[in-house]
Amino acid sequence: MADVRTDDGVELEVALPAVEPLPLHPALQSDPCVVEFARHLSAERSASEHTLAAYRQDLAQFAAYAFGARTLPPFDWQTPDRFTVRGFLVACQKGGSGPATARRKLSAVRAFYTFLIREARARRNPCAGLRGPRLAPRLPQVLTGGQVSDLLQAPLKYLEACRQSSGRTPTPTEAYAAWRDNAIFEFLYSTGARVAEAAGLTRGRLDLLGGVVRLRGKGRKERLGVLGKPAVAALRQALAFADLLWPDTRHEQSPVFQNLKGGALTPRSIERQMKRWLAYAGLPARLTPHKLRHTFATHLLDAGADLRSVQELLGHASLSTTQIYTHVTVERLKEIYRQSHPRA
């Protein structure tokens, strides 16, 4: 069922048969309004390439739905109304989009029309009064203290096991790969950074002496992250091996986490490495680097940290985004109560 609500509280439920996903309009990129909107997102809102790509895809689907794939730009963006947008949302869900994806597409179309109104390219926003499908409450998954310890130790345990089984000293490249992955996990758990923030981290943003790091998050907003002693030690060791392997990369703009050719690791590469060490440590394969961010926040709140401080460390613009972790903490307390209280 698709559930689309209007501002007057009316809920529309439509049966959703399985059909193909919505097509993309092939000529969207040449529409002048879309070109200007993309420039606005990049220059004024400091949107990342990932965000720009998502907005382009959402608007390409909306254009194909509203105007037809054979209609060539420039499009008459005044034509779509709220019924067009409502039908688009239902079509998205028919095509297999989940509630969160449908809400994102609505957000993209709404932001586009907000821009058009500002630029006097449209008189009204057809998204006004529309709300996306309701999201089922879903608590973030976190690792236990034991699971975190097993993951953090896995690369170095593997290195030691190879040393003992073969009786030889690992090469600098082998040692670097293990220490680098150990440093990545220590860094993510110590700072609560997003995986993209870790992949884009440069040496000039690290202050190992002070135990802090300048992180650049969404919208290119900067915040400070705190590095614990184990994270500092792991980073020092990984950087020492990197200096030995690639002495020419010892400068402030050099990536902190490098691949085995000396270039920067990508977020996808970090995810693949984590899958490898999860398997080695016997941990669930469904865990991801972002789960370490959830774990960071939850463990801080469990230990008594205040919500506002956790918000600052995570780089959340709104406190309500951080509050989801309080629910995780409450659920954990309830579980402990149910297991321990004789009359639970």
N, C-alpha and C positions, 0 to 999 in steps of 0.2 A: 504494500500500500504506500502511496505517496501522500504526505500530509503537508499541505501548503496553507498557511494562515494569513489573513489580511489584518489590517489595523483595527477593524471593527470586531475582531475575534472570531470571524467565520473560518471554520476549518473545512478544507476540501480533501476528501479521501478518494483516491483513484486507484483502481486495480492496475498493477504494473506487470504486464506480460513480458517475457524475456525477448528483447529485440537487440539489434545491433546498436553500438554506441553512436551518439550524434556525430555527423561528419564535420570536418573543419572546412571553413571557406578558404579556397586556395589563393584568393587575391586580396585577403584582408590587409596584408602588409602595405599595399599601395593606397589604402584609403587615407586621405590627408588628416582626418580627425584622429585616426588611430596612430598615425605617425607622430602627431603633436602630443598625444596622450602618453606615448612611450617616452618621448623626450621629457615630458613633465615628470613622469615617474623616476626617471634616471637622474635628472638634474635637480629637481626640487624636493623629491621625497627620498633620494638616495637609495632607490630600490636595487636589490641585487639582480644579477642575471637570472637567477632561479625564479625570482618573483616576476621579472619581466616576461620570462618564457611562459609562466603559468597564466598571467593576465592575457598574453597574446592567444594562448590556446583557448581560454574561456571565451574571449571575444570572437575568435574565429568560429567557435561553435554557435555562439549567439547569432552572429551574422548569417551563418548558413541556415539557421532555423528561421530567423526573422525575414530574410530577404530571398533565400534560396541560393543554392551553390552556383547557379548560372548567372545571377545578377552581378554585374561588375561595378566596382567602386567608381566614383564616390557614392556612398550610401546615404539615403535620406534617413538620418537618425531620429528625425522628428516623428516618423511613422509608428514605430513600436509603442504600444501602450502597456498598461499593467497586465492586461490579459495575455499579451504576447510574452511578457516575462514569466507570468505564471505558467503558461503552456510550456515555455522553455524549461522551467524547473521540473515539471512533470516528465517531460521528454528525457531530461538528463537521468532521472531516476529509472525511467523505463529502460534506458540504455545501460543500466548497471551502476550508475554513480551512487555512492553511499550518501547518507545525510550530510556528513562533513564536507564532502566534495561539492554537493549541490549548494551548500551554504557559501562555500568559497566562490563558486561561479556567480551566485547572486551578488556577493560582495564586489566582485570584479566589475560586473555590469553597473552596479550602483555607483562605484567610484568613477567609472568612465563617464556616466551621465552627470555626475557632480562636476566633473571637469568641463564637460560640454556647456553646462549652464553657466559656469564661471566665465567661459570664453565666448558667451552669447551664441553658441552653436546649437543650443536646444533651449526650449522654453520650460520644459518640465522633466522631472525624473520619473520614468515609468516604474521604478522600483519602490517609489514612495508607498509606505503602508504595507509592503510585503515583507514577510519574515520567512526564512528558510525552514526546512524540515527540523523537527525537534531532535536533539541528540540524546541518545540514551546515556545516562551517567556512567562514566567509565573511569575507574581509578587507575593512575599510572602504576605500572609494574616496577617493583624495586628489588634489588638484590639484598640478601641478608649479609651480615658482617662476614660470615664464613665464606660466602660466595665471592664477595669482593676480595677477600684475602687470597682465595684460590686463584682468581683471575690475575691479580697483580703479580703473584709469584710464578705463574705458569711459564713465561718466557725464560726467566733465569733458571728455573728448575730444569727446563728442557736443555738449556745450555750446559748445565752441570751434568745432566744425564748423558749427553753426547760426549762430554769430556771423559767421563768415567768408562763409558762403553768402548770408546775408540782408543783411549790412552794417549790422545794428542791434544795439543792446545788449539782451540778454535781459531780460525783466521780472524783478522780484524773485521772483515765484512760480516762473518757469522756473529761475532760478538756484538757488533754494532746493531744488527737487526734485532737481537734479543733485548739489548738495553734500550733501544729506541722504542720497541713495543711496550716494554715495562714502563718507560717514561711517559708514553702516551696515556696508558691506563692510570698511572699515578696522577698525571696532569688533569685528566678529565674528572677523576674522582675528587681531587683536591680543590678544583676551581668551579666545578659545575658547568664547564664550558660546553658549548655545542660542538659537534664534530667538525663543522665547517670552520669554526673559530680556531680549533686546534690545527687544522690543515693549513689555514692561512696565516698562522703565527710566524712572525719573524724574530730574529735574535734581538733586534733593537727594542722589542717590547718586553723582553725578559729582564727582571732585576733579581738575580739569584741571591745576591748579597742581602737585599731587603726582603726577599721572599714574597714578591708581588709580580703581577704581570698585567699589562694593559691589553684588554680584550676588545676586539671590534666586533660588535654583534649586528643584529638586524638594523637596517637603516643606517649602517655605519656608525652607530652610537658606540661610544667607548665607555668602559667601566673597568674597575680594578678587580682582579682576582687574587686570591691568597694562595700561596704555595706552601704546603706543609713540608716538614723536614724530609720525609721520604721522597716527596716529589722533587725537591731541590737536589737531593743526592742522585736520583735517577737521571735527571736532566743534565747534571754536570757530567756524569759518566757517559751518557749518550753523545753529548756535544764533544767530549774529549775524543771519542772514537771517530766522530764525523770530521774533526779537525785533522786527524791522522790520515783519513781516507781522502778527503777533499780539502786540502789546505787553502785553495783559492776561494772557498765559500765562507771564509771567516770574516764576515762583515755584517753590518746591522740589518741589511735587507735579505740576508740569507734565511731560508726556511729553517725553523727549529727541527722539524721532523722531515727527514729526507728519505727518498727511495734509494735503492742500491746503485743508482747511477748519479746520485748527488742532487737530483731535482726534488721538488716539493711533493710530498705525498698528497693524494687526493682524498676527499672524504670517503669515496668508495673503496679505496685501498685500505684505509683504516678499518672500515667495516669488514672487509675480507680478512684482514689480519686478526680481528677480534673473533671471527667465526673459527679461525684456526685454533686459537688459544682456548676458546670455550670447549671445543672438542677435546683438546689435550687435557684440560682440567676436569672433564666430565660434567660440564655445566650445560644447562639447556641451550640449544642452538637458537632459540627465539630471542635471546637477549641481544641487545644492540648497544652501540656507544651512547645513544640518547638515554638508555636506561640508567647509565651511570650518572647522568644529570638528574634524573628523577631520584636516584638513590642518594646523591649528594644532598639534595634539598630535604628529603625525608629524614635522613640521619641527623642533619642539623636540628630540625624541629624536634625530633625524638630526644635530643640531648639538651633541649631547653632554649635554643636560639629563637629570637623573636622574629615574627613574620616579616616585618619591614626590612630587617637586615638580610634575610634570605631573598627577599624581592630584589634588593640592590645587588646582591652577589649574582643572582640569576640574570639580571638585566631586564626584568619584566617591566613593561610600561605601566601596567595596572596591577594593583594589589590583588584583585579578584582572580587573576591568572595564577598567582602564587598560592591562593587559598586552597586549591585542590589538594595540596600536600598535607594540609591540616586534616582533611578527611582520611587520607591514608593513615596518619598517625592515630586518629580516633578509632579507625577500624582495627588497627593493630592492638590498641588497648582493649577493645572489646573482645578480640580473639584471646588475648592473655587472660582476661576476666573469665571467659567461658571455659577455658582450660583449667583455671586455678580455683575458682570460687565453688564451694561445695553446693551452693544453691543457685548456680548460674542458670 
